[in-house]
């Protein structure tokens, strides 16, 4: 009897330990990935060129787009700054008042990437972060761009806040390639 009770308690704790806040979503094609997002975010139909689009209107957005790297030799960490300069030029066309804040190497759940943090506009205040994240296989030429945009209403008082505080933190930190979550 005691063993049965202990087994039941262990099963409940195991199940409780695996449930995490928010909604888990899995995208299987063309690149498999999964993440969680808070219940305050809405999942929108992806626009052309997007794999996933999450939004809190007037506050913040989290968009997953395709990343295609040009062929490179050596380690991907040498190719990412070159790709980031191209991405920054594209961002300047999208946001003419863009001001870069910082850029550099990053890791998202053990996958090497490259982050660009920027101020998209001063009035109204809009901040952003784009993370270039190639798949974690040697020589990979494909992956994703994590595009995050936030306003002060979304919790971003400065550009470096995007993805590190507020509702964007959950999908950013929980992103994983493949269909299995943490």
N, CA, C and O of each residue as an XYZ file, in Angstrom:
728
protein
N       0.826     -1.195      0.000
C       0.000      0.000      0.000
C       0.871      1.260      0.000
O       0.610      2.196     -0.756
N       1.884      1.282      0.832
C       2.777      2.437      0.903
C       3.508      2.644     -0.425
O       3.698      3.777     -0.867
N       3.913      1.545     -1.054
C       4.578      1.646     -2.350
C       3.652      2.215     -3.416
O       4.092      2.990     -4.265
N       2.386      1.844     -3.383
C       1.417      2.361     -4.349
C       1.230      3.856     -4.182
O       1.157      4.585     -5.170
N       1.151      4.323     -2.941
C       0.993      5.758     -2.659
C       2.235      6.517     -3.120
O       2.122      7.577     -3.736
N       3.416      5.980     -2.826
C       4.652      6.637     -3.246
C       4.751      6.700     -4.768
O       5.189      7.708     -5.322
N       4.347      5.628     -5.443
C       4.366      5.615     -6.904
C       3.410      6.664     -7.473
O       3.737      7.338     -8.450
N       2.231      6.803     -6.863
C       1.254      7.798     -7.313
C       1.784      9.211     -7.106
O       1.660     10.056     -7.993
N       2.372      9.474     -5.945
C       2.942     10.790     -5.661
C       4.071     11.092     -6.647
O       4.165     12.207     -7.161
N       4.921     10.111     -6.910
C       6.028     10.305     -7.859
C       5.501     10.614     -9.256
O       6.037     11.479     -9.948
N       4.457      9.912     -9.667
C       3.874     10.156    -10.991
C       3.295     11.559    -11.090
O       3.483     12.235    -12.101
N       2.596     12.003    -10.057
C       2.015     13.354    -10.051
C       3.120     14.405    -10.103
O       3.022     15.365    -10.867
N       4.168     14.235     -9.303
C       5.275     15.191     -9.304
C       5.995     15.209    -10.649
O       6.412     16.265    -11.124
N       6.137     14.049    -11.252
C       6.779     13.978    -12.554
C       5.974     14.733    -13.600
O       6.534     15.499    -14.385
N       4.684     14.524    -13.615
C       3.821     15.225    -14.570
C       3.793     16.714    -14.295
O       3.849     17.522    -15.221
N       3.708     17.081    -13.026
C       3.671     18.495    -12.661
C       4.977     19.184    -13.034
O       4.974     20.336    -13.466
N       6.082     18.486    -12.869
C       7.387     19.061    -13.187
C       7.581     19.309    -14.671
O       8.389     20.160    -15.044
N       6.867     18.593    -15.532
C       7.053     18.767    -16.965
C       6.110     19.795    -17.563
O       6.311     20.229    -18.697
N       5.089     20.191    -16.826
C       4.208     21.218    -17.369
C       4.834     22.580    -17.123
O       5.252     22.892    -16.008
N       4.895     23.378    -18.164
C       5.463     24.708    -18.067
C       4.398     25.702    -18.456
O       3.427     25.371    -19.137
N       4.597     26.926    -18.013
C       3.618     27.966    -18.297
C       3.521     28.243    -19.786
O       4.486     28.077    -20.533
N       2.342     28.666    -20.198
C       2.152     29.088    -21.574
C       1.755     27.964    -22.505
O       1.422     26.854    -22.089
N       1.806     28.297    -23.773
C       1.416     27.385    -24.833
C       2.659     26.899    -25.560
O       3.520     27.694    -25.936
N       2.744     25.617    -25.750
C       3.865     25.056    -26.505
C       3.407     24.883    -27.945
O       2.313     24.383    -28.208
N       4.255     25.300    -28.867
C       3.940     25.134    -30.276
C       5.097     24.444    -30.974
O       6.262     24.647    -30.632
N       4.758     23.632    -31.950
C       5.755     22.912    -32.736
C       5.525     23.234    -34.204
O       4.407     23.120    -34.705
N       6.579     23.633    -34.882
C       6.548     23.822    -36.335
C       7.426     22.720    -36.910
O       8.592     22.596    -36.536
N       6.883     21.930    -37.805
C       7.607     20.755    -38.316
C       8.323     20.994    -39.645
O       9.353     20.377    -39.916
N       7.775     21.893    -40.480
C       8.357     22.118    -41.800
C       8.404     23.601    -42.096
O       7.562     24.339    -41.585
N       9.327     24.066    -42.880
C      10.421     23.364    -43.520
C      11.578     23.048    -42.572
O      12.402     22.184    -42.871
N      11.645     23.736    -41.436
C      12.633     23.425    -40.402
C      11.856     23.152    -39.121
O      11.011     23.952    -38.718
N      12.137     22.043    -38.495
C      11.430     21.694    -37.261
C      11.999     22.491    -36.086
O      13.210     22.531    -35.867
N      11.084     23.128    -35.331
C      11.463     23.817    -34.101
C      10.257     23.872    -33.187
O       9.122     23.650    -33.611
N      10.520     24.169    -31.937
C       9.433     24.326    -30.981
C       9.801     25.405    -29.983
O      10.973     25.729    -29.793
N       8.778     25.953    -29.350
C       8.957     26.974    -28.324
C       7.676     27.089    -27.523
O       6.649     26.505    -27.868
N       7.759     27.846    -26.458
C       6.579     28.165    -25.662
C       6.353     29.673    -25.734
O       7.289     30.446    -25.935
N       5.096     30.077    -25.567
C       4.784     31.500    -25.474
C       3.676     31.688    -24.450
O       2.886     30.780    -24.190
N       3.635     32.879    -23.878
C       2.670     33.153    -22.820
C       1.261     33.253    -23.378
O       1.063     33.481    -24.571
N       0.294     33.079    -22.500
C      -1.113     33.119    -22.907
C      -1.566     34.505    -23.345
O      -2.631     34.641    -23.949
N      -0.774     35.541    -23.051
C      -1.150     36.894    -23.471
C      -0.805     37.156    -24.939
O      -1.296     38.117    -25.531
N       0.035     36.307    -25.523
C       0.410     36.484    -26.926
C      -0.567     35.733    -27.822
O      -1.085     34.678    -27.458
N      -0.804     36.296    -28.993
C      -1.672     35.640    -29.983
C      -0.802     35.094    -31.108
O       0.150     35.732    -31.557
N      -1.160     33.902    -31.541
C      -0.472     33.323    -32.691
C      -1.239     33.745    -33.938
O      -2.417     33.421    -34.094
N      -0.562     34.468    -34.820
C      -1.161     34.938    -36.059
C      -0.799     34.002    -37.197
O       0.155     33.231    -37.095
N      -1.550     34.069    -38.265
C      -1.182     33.326    -39.473
C       0.122     33.922    -39.987
O       0.224     35.140    -40.140
N       1.119     33.084    -40.257
C       2.394     33.622    -40.747
C       2.221     34.344    -42.075
O       1.500     33.881    -42.958
N       2.887     35.475    -42.204
C       2.911     36.193    -43.477
C       3.911     35.492    -44.388
O       4.650     34.612    -43.947
N       3.932     35.881    -45.650
C       4.877     35.275    -46.585
C       6.301     35.484    -46.055
O       6.671     36.589    -45.657
N       7.085     34.413    -46.058
C       8.459     34.499    -45.580
C       8.591     34.291    -44.081
O       9.672     34.502    -43.533
N       7.540     33.889    -43.409
C       7.578     33.638    -41.968
C       7.207     32.185    -41.681
O       6.404     31.583    -42.395
N       7.798     31.640    -40.636
C       7.419     30.315    -40.151
C       6.429     30.417    -38.996
O       5.574     29.549    -38.821
N       6.551     31.491    -38.205
C       5.713     31.669    -37.023
C       5.634     33.152    -36.707
O       6.614     33.879    -36.867
N       4.465     33.603    -36.258
C       4.276     35.011    -35.904
C       3.431     35.081    -34.635
O       2.274     34.662    -34.627
N       4.015     35.611    -33.569
C       3.318     35.826    -32.304
C       3.251     37.327    -32.054
O       4.161     38.067    -32.427
N       2.159     37.776    -31.414
C       2.005     39.222    -31.233
C       1.139     39.553    -30.032
O       0.204     38.830    -29.687
N       1.481     40.668    -29.409
C       0.593     41.379    -28.495
C       0.475     42.760    -29.124
O       1.411     43.553    -29.028
N      -0.659     43.074    -29.771
C      -0.776     44.319    -30.536
C      -0.355     45.557    -29.727
O      -0.772     45.750    -28.585
N       0.488     46.388    -30.364
C       0.953     47.621    -29.744
C       1.995     47.418    -28.665
O       2.448     48.383    -28.050
N       2.389     46.145    -28.422
C       3.353     45.873    -27.350
C       4.611     45.175    -27.852
O       5.717     45.696    -27.709
N       4.435     43.985    -28.447
C       5.597     43.258    -28.912
C       5.224     42.183    -29.924
O       4.065     41.790    -30.053
N       6.254     41.721    -30.640
C       6.082     40.675    -31.649
C       7.282     39.735    -31.598
O       8.401     40.146    -31.289
N       7.028     38.479    -31.904
C       8.080     37.467    -32.012
C       7.831     36.733    -33.326
O       6.794     36.094    -33.501
N       8.780     36.829    -34.239
C       8.610     36.265    -35.580
C       9.782     35.336    -35.871
O      10.935     35.669    -35.599
N       9.477     34.182    -36.421
C      10.524     33.256    -36.850
C      10.505     33.236    -38.374
O       9.493     32.910    -38.995
N      11.648     33.591    -38.961
C      11.798     33.658    -40.412
C      12.910     32.715    -40.851
O      13.718     32.286    -40.028
N      12.959     32.390    -42.138
C      14.048     31.525    -42.617
C      15.387     32.256    -42.642
O      15.447     33.467    -42.857
N      16.440     31.509    -42.422
C      17.808     32.008    -42.539
C      18.522     31.113    -43.544
O      18.527     29.890    -43.403
N      19.121     31.723    -44.552
C      19.926     30.987    -45.518
C      21.296     31.646    -45.581
O      21.424     32.799    -45.993
N      22.304     30.913    -45.175
C      23.671     31.427    -45.193
C      24.310     31.152    -46.550
O      23.993     30.159    -47.204
N      25.212     32.041    -46.967
C      25.996     31.763    -48.163
C      27.032     30.705    -47.789
O      27.472     30.654    -46.641
N      27.422     29.869    -48.737
C      28.412     28.831    -48.414
C      29.666     29.440    -47.788
O      30.127     30.503    -48.202
N      30.195     28.764    -46.805
C      31.362     29.254    -46.070
C      32.293     28.086    -45.781
O      31.899     26.921    -45.843
N      33.523     28.423    -45.467
C      34.504     27.421    -45.055
C      34.820     27.668    -43.591
O      34.814     28.809    -43.131
N      35.091     26.611    -42.873
C      35.445     26.767    -41.473
C      34.226     26.743    -40.583
O      33.215     26.114    -40.896
N      34.338     27.437    -39.475
C      33.289     27.455    -38.465
C      32.219     28.490    -38.790
O      32.514     29.549    -39.343
N      30.977     28.176    -38.442
C      29.863     29.083    -38.721
C      30.022     30.415    -37.985
O      29.488     31.430    -38.432
N      30.749     30.426    -36.865
C      30.903     31.673    -36.111
C      31.652     32.736    -36.920
O      31.541     33.926    -36.625
N      32.407     32.320    -37.930
C      33.063     33.285    -38.807
C      32.134     33.802    -39.892
O      32.313     34.916    -40.383
N      31.149     33.008    -40.268
C      30.205     33.405    -41.316
C      29.089     34.299    -40.780
O      28.548     35.119    -41.521
N      28.741     34.153    -39.514
C      27.597     34.892    -38.972
C      27.783     36.411    -38.945
O      26.828     37.124    -39.253
N      28.966     36.951    -38.592
C      29.104     38.417    -38.655
C      28.917     38.980    -40.065
O      28.400     40.085    -40.228
N      29.332     38.227    -41.079
C      29.148     38.664    -42.469
C      27.658     38.693    -42.794
O      27.163     39.651    -43.388
N      26.949     37.641    -42.402
C      25.501     37.589    -42.624
C      24.794     38.688    -41.824
O      23.811     39.267    -42.287
N      25.300     38.969    -40.628
C      24.692     40.019    -39.794
C      24.803     41.385    -40.450
O      23.890     42.200    -40.323
N      25.896     41.651    -41.146
C      26.021     42.954    -41.815
C      24.989     43.074    -42.933
O      24.448     44.156    -43.165
N      24.713     41.976    -43.624
C      23.663     41.991    -44.650
C      22.292     42.198    -44.009
O      21.458     42.951    -44.512
N      22.086     41.522    -42.905
C      20.807     41.642    -42.193
C      20.598     43.065    -41.690
O      19.486     43.590    -41.747
N      21.655     43.684    -41.203
C      21.553     45.058    -40.717
C      21.165     46.014    -41.845
O      20.377     46.934    -41.627
N      21.703     45.811    -43.031
C      21.324     46.636    -44.183
C      19.848     46.447    -44.524
O      19.156     47.415    -44.840
N      19.367     45.216    -44.463
C      17.942     44.953    -44.729
C      17.066     45.600    -43.657
O      15.997     46.129    -43.961
N      17.516     45.556    -42.419
C      16.755     46.190    -41.331
C      16.692     47.702    -41.515
O      15.671     48.317    -41.207
N      17.762     48.304    -42.009
C      17.779     49.753    -42.236
C      16.775     50.155    -43.316
O      16.219     51.252    -43.266
N      16.543     49.284    -44.280
C      15.525     49.576    -45.296
C      14.130     49.487    -44.690
O      13.247     50.275    -45.028
N      13.938     48.528    -43.797
C      12.633     48.354    -43.139
C      12.363     49.453    -42.118
O      11.236     49.929    -41.985
N      13.422     49.853    -41.391
C      13.318     50.896    -40.364
C      14.333     51.994    -40.685
O      15.468     51.924    -40.213
N      13.959     53.004    -41.472
C      14.917     54.029    -41.904
C      15.624     54.768    -40.766
O      16.742     55.248    -40.949
N      14.994     54.865    -39.605
C      15.612     55.577    -38.479
C      16.398     54.636    -37.565
O      16.747     55.015    -36.447
N      16.678     53.430    -38.021
C      17.336     52.419    -37.199
C      18.687     52.883    -36.671
O      19.490     53.474    -37.395
N      18.917     52.602    -35.391
C      20.200     52.881    -34.754
C      20.694     51.581    -34.131
O      20.070     51.077    -33.198
N      21.806     51.024    -34.629
C      22.344     49.812    -34.010
C      22.792     50.099    -32.579
O      23.330     51.169    -32.297
N      22.572     49.155    -31.688
C      22.970     49.311    -30.289
C      24.131     48.375    -29.963
O      25.133     48.803    -29.391
N      23.997     47.099    -30.324
C      25.084     46.155    -30.112
C      24.869     44.927    -30.994
O      23.762     44.654    -31.459
N      25.944     44.212    -31.203
C      25.841     42.947    -31.919
C      26.957     42.047    -31.431
O      27.989     42.508    -30.943
N      26.724     40.751    -31.574
C      27.757     39.815    -31.161
C      27.233     38.398    -31.061
O      26.051     38.125    -31.273
N      28.151     37.508    -30.731
C      27.823     36.093    -30.611
C      26.841     35.863    -29.475
O      26.830     36.586    -28.478
N      26.017     34.838    -29.652
C      25.071     34.446    -28.618
C      24.858     32.940    -28.693
O      25.280     32.297    -29.654
N      24.224     32.393    -27.709
C      23.848     30.973    -27.703
C      22.401     30.878    -27.268
O      21.981     31.499    -26.292
N      21.649     30.084    -28.015
C      20.271     29.805    -27.649
C      20.196     28.296    -27.437
O      20.258     27.521    -28.391
N      20.064     27.892    -26.188
C      19.999     26.471    -25.845
C      21.068     25.657    -26.556
O      20.774     24.688    -27.256
N      22.292     26.066    -26.365
C      23.502     25.387    -26.856
C      23.748     25.520    -28.355
O      24.665     24.888    -28.879
N      22.956     26.320    -29.054
C      23.166     26.531    -30.483
C      23.813     27.910    -30.666
O      23.302     28.918    -30.180
N      24.944     27.931    -31.377
C      25.663     29.181    -31.609
C      24.884     30.054    -32.581
O      24.396     29.580    -33.607
N      24.775     31.322    -32.249
C      24.078     32.269    -33.096
C      24.741     33.626    -33.046
O      25.840     33.774    -32.511
N      24.065     34.622    -33.607
C      24.578     35.981    -33.646
C      23.408     36.928    -33.448
O      22.375     36.781    -34.102
N      23.553     37.890    -32.560
C      22.462     38.785    -32.191
C      22.752     40.222    -32.619
O      23.873     40.713    -32.485
N      21.730     40.874    -33.130
C      21.787     42.296    -33.476
C      20.702     42.988    -32.649
O      19.528     42.632    -32.745
N      21.087     43.961    -31.850
C      20.143     44.714    -31.032
C      20.099     46.137    -31.580
O      21.137     46.715    -31.903
N      18.890     46.704    -31.685
C      18.773     48.011    -32.325
C      17.579     48.799    -31.794
O      16.655     48.254    -31.192
N      17.643     50.106    -32.045
C      16.512     50.998    -31.817
C      15.917     51.233    -33.193
O      16.575     51.796    -34.069
N      14.681     50.807    -33.388
C      14.039     50.934    -34.700
C      13.514     52.345    -34.928
O      13.573     52.864    -36.043
N      12.997     52.968    -33.858
C      12.543     54.351    -33.983
C      12.488     54.982    -32.600
O      12.327     54.300    -31.589
N      12.627     56.310    -32.584
C      12.576     57.051    -31.314
C      11.163     57.523    -30.999
O      10.780     57.624    -29.833
N      10.384     57.814    -32.052
C       9.034     58.297    -31.821
C       8.097     57.722    -32.873
O       8.114     58.182    -34.015
N       7.289     56.744    -32.533
C       7.158     56.117    -31.228
C       8.349     55.192    -30.965
O       8.990     54.692    -31.889
N       8.621     54.982    -29.679
C       9.764     54.146    -29.322
C       9.499     52.687    -29.703
O       8.487     52.098    -29.322
N      10.438     52.128    -30.463
C      10.361     50.737    -30.881
C      11.775     50.181    -30.883
O      12.684     50.768    -31.469
N      11.949     49.049    -30.226
C      13.253     48.417    -30.105
C      13.198     47.026    -30.725
O      12.124     46.439    -30.863
N      14.365     46.506    -31.097
C      14.372     45.188    -31.711
C      15.621     44.393    -31.437
O      16.659     44.924    -31.043
N      15.488     43.103    -31.658
C      16.601     42.159    -31.593
C      16.355     41.125    -32.684
O      15.254     40.586    -32.804
N      17.382     40.853    -33.473
C      17.332     39.792    -34.468
C      18.453     38.823    -34.134
O      19.608     39.216    -33.969
N      18.093     37.550    -34.037
C      19.084     36.521    -33.749
C      19.167     35.601    -34.954
O      18.171     35.004    -35.364
N      20.354     35.492    -35.513
C      20.620     34.579    -36.617
C      21.032     33.257    -35.995
O      22.013     33.189    -35.254
N      20.282     32.208    -36.295
C      20.488     30.931    -35.623
C      20.518     29.794    -36.643
O      19.473     29.256    -37.009
N      21.729     29.425    -37.105
C      21.809     28.302    -38.040
C      21.567     26.983    -37.306
O      21.774     26.885    -36.097
N      21.130     25.983    -38.050
C      20.948     24.672    -37.439
C      22.294     24.196    -36.897
O      23.349     24.575    -37.405
N      22.242     23.374    -35.874
C      23.445     22.958    -35.147
C      24.141     21.750    -35.770
O      24.593     20.854    -35.057
N      24.224     21.728    -37.081
C      24.955     20.667    -37.753
C      26.120     21.301    -38.496
O      25.960     22.375    -39.076
N      27.289     20.667    -38.494
C      28.452     21.255    -39.157
C      28.167     21.570    -40.633
O      27.642     20.737    -41.372
N      28.522     22.778    -41.034
C      28.337     23.200    -42.413
C      26.917     23.596    -42.787
O      26.633     23.837    -43.960
N      26.019     23.668    -41.805
C      24.618     24.012    -42.085
C      24.527     25.374    -42.763
O      25.182     26.331    -42.352
N      23.705     25.446    -43.807
C      23.469     26.709    -44.513
C      22.080     27.257    -44.238
O      21.739     28.345    -44.703
N      21.278     26.517    -43.490
C      19.927     26.985    -43.189
C      19.715     27.045    -41.684
O      20.459     26.455    -40.900
N      18.694     27.765    -41.317
C      18.352     27.956    -39.920
C      17.196     28.919    -39.830
O      16.334     28.954    -40.708
N      17.176     29.707    -38.759
C      16.091     30.663    -38.565
C      16.637     32.010    -38.111
O      17.741     32.125    -37.579
N      15.802     33.027    -38.349
C      16.023     34.360    -37.777
C      14.925     34.542    -36.750
O      13.745     34.395    -37.068
N      15.295     34.856    -35.537
C      14.322     35.196    -34.509
C      14.241     36.713    -34.492
O      15.203     37.384    -34.119
N      13.108     37.252    -34.889
C      12.912     38.703    -34.975
C      11.994     39.111    -33.834
O      10.845     38.675    -33.765
N      12.505     39.950    -32.940
C      11.728     40.409    -31.794
C      11.637     41.930    -31.831
O      12.647     42.618    -31.980
N      10.435     42.439    -31.696
C      10.192     43.882    -31.661
C       9.374     44.187    -30.427
O       8.436     43.455    -30.107
N       9.717     45.264    -29.723
C       8.982     45.607    -28.505
C       8.949     47.113    -28.298
O       9.837     47.849    -28.729
N       7.895     47.540    -27.624
C       7.710     48.939    -27.234
C       7.816     49.017    -25.708
O       7.890     47.988    -25.038
N       7.825     50.220    -25.168
C       7.791     50.320    -23.707
C       6.560     49.641    -23.099
O       6.643     49.098    -21.997
N       5.419     49.663    -23.800
C       4.233     48.956    -23.303
C       4.486     47.463    -23.184
O       3.882     46.794    -22.345
N       5.380     46.934    -24.024
C       5.734     45.520    -24.001
C       6.831     45.201    -23.003
O       7.267     44.054    -22.906
N       7.282     46.203    -22.260
C       8.283     45.979    -21.231
C       9.695     46.366    -21.617
O      10.617     46.189    -20.821
N       9.887     46.886    -22.814
C      11.235     47.257    -23.259
C      11.454     48.750    -23.043
O      10.932     49.578    -23.790
N      12.217     49.081    -22.031
C      12.553     50.485    -21.788
C      13.798     50.913    -22.550
O      14.068     52.103    -22.711
N      14.552     49.922    -23.016
C      15.728     50.172    -23.847
C      15.918     48.967    -24.770
O      15.311     47.918    -24.555
N      16.744     49.115    -25.779
C      16.898     48.067    -26.794
C      17.376     46.743    -26.207
O      16.917     45.681    -26.626
N      18.278     46.795    -25.255
C      18.822     45.553    -24.680
C      17.778     44.754    -23.899
O      18.011     43.586    -23.587
N      16.646     45.352    -23.581
C      15.573     44.646    -22.857
C      14.834     43.641    -23.745
O      14.228     42.699    -23.234
N      14.878     43.828    -25.055
C      14.101     42.987    -25.970
C      14.583     41.530    -25.879
O      15.739     41.216    -26.162
N      13.665     40.669    -25.478
C      13.974     39.252    -25.343
C      14.543     38.860    -23.994
O      14.630     37.673    -23.681
N      14.931     39.842    -23.189
C      15.513     39.510    -21.885
C      14.546     39.750    -20.732
O      14.693     39.160    -19.661
N      13.556     40.615    -20.950
C      12.503     40.813    -19.957
C      11.168     40.881    -20.699
O      11.141     41.008    -21.923
N      10.089     40.799    -19.975
C       8.774     40.885    -20.601
C       8.344     39.572    -21.231
O       8.950     38.526    -20.998
N       7.301     39.639    -22.023
C       6.680     38.448    -22.602
C       7.510     37.790    -23.704
O       7.308     36.612    -23.999
N       8.434     38.525    -24.315
C       9.268     37.935    -25.368
C      10.320     36.979    -24.804
O      10.876     36.158    -25.534
N      10.583     37.091    -23.526
C      11.590     36.243    -22.896
C      11.222     34.758    -22.999
O      12.105     33.924    -23.201
N       9.949     34.416    -22.866
C       9.525     33.009    -22.889
C       9.787     32.346    -24.241
O      10.445     31.307    -24.272
N       9.304     32.895    -25.363
C       9.605     32.213    -26.631
C      11.093     32.249    -26.977
O      11.615     31.298    -27.560
N      11.772     33.325    -26.629
C      13.201     33.455    -26.930
C      14.008     32.394    -26.181
O      14.836     31.705    -26.776
N      13.772     32.269    -24.919
C      14.556     31.321    -24.106
C      14.142     29.870    -24.314
O      14.935     28.961    -24.070
N      12.918     29.644    -24.758
C      12.454     28.264    -24.902
C      12.655     27.712    -26.318
O      12.391     26.533    -26.554
N      13.115     28.534    -27.261
C      13.276     28.094    -28.647
C      14.256     26.926    -28.729
O      15.333     26.960    -28.133
N      13.868     25.893    -29.477
C      14.723     24.736    -29.739
C      14.455     24.203    -31.137
O      13.312     24.162    -31.592
N      15.517     23.798    -31.806
C      15.347     23.084    -33.060
C      14.826     21.689    -32.738
O      15.128     21.135    -31.681
N      14.042     21.124    -33.656
C      13.471     19.807    -33.447
C      12.089     19.909    -32.824
O      11.583     21.007    -32.592
N      11.483     18.764    -32.555
C      10.120     18.742    -32.036
C      10.058     18.460    -30.532
O       8.983     18.509    -29.936
N      11.199     18.166    -29.924
C      11.212     17.857    -28.501
C      11.555     19.083    -27.690
O      12.547     19.758    -27.962
N      10.744     19.373    -26.699
C      11.001     20.508    -25.822
C      12.017     20.154    -24.755
O      12.595     19.067    -24.761
N      12.223     21.078    -23.846
C      13.211     20.856    -22.787
C      12.830     19.711    -21.858
O      13.566     19.408    -20.919
